[in-house]
Amino acid sequence: MATIRKRLGKYHTQVRKNGKSITKTFSNKSDALKWAKEQEVKIEQGTITTKRETVSLAFLLDRWEKEVLSSLKSWPVERYKVALVSKQLGHLPLHQITSSLLASYRDKRLATASNQTTKHELGLIRRAMKKAIEWNYIDRVPFVAAPSLKCQAGTRRFARLCGYIKRLVPRVHTQETGS
């Protein structure tokens, strides 16, 4: 549906259909009406893409690195994480990044990296996507739980305690069943 409003002597045209929204300003009303009808047809045919659909994670991370991260004290360290995440997930458009995709990335990454490294990478993605909301690329940030640090800590005491618990659980289970 097209909405045409007169603002400051010009015609502000907004077309909203099937969850897509496009706006443009014209100097005369006839051009605005013509453009609005054309855009509605394009949306119905599925031949139009919005700015949100074309933005990839690599583009977002690059912009975030230049505009936000470069002013932070930790920038020299964080840029390596940006490059790594961009290499692995950068090809994906932002609207395809979901909680399940980030959870699968987390699980794959935990196989090769430590919990804390994975947690930092997920935090980096989250911060960049929060900024993407401000830049009007996305509406919400997908949620993914941070990796669990239970029974995976690097200290010897924790490792011994976790090993003891793992040995104890089968004993308790066999005592309950009577075997």
JOGIKA-V995308 format. One record per helix or strand. SS is the DSSP state (H for helix, E for strand). FROM is the first residue (numbers start at 1). LEN is the number of residues. If there is no record, write none. Layout:
SS	FROM	LEN
SS	FROM	LEN
This chain:
E	2	6
E	10	8
E	20	7
H	29	17
H	51	4
E	56	1
H	57	11
H	69	3
H	75	15
E	93	1
H	94	3
H	99	14
H	115	20
H	156	22
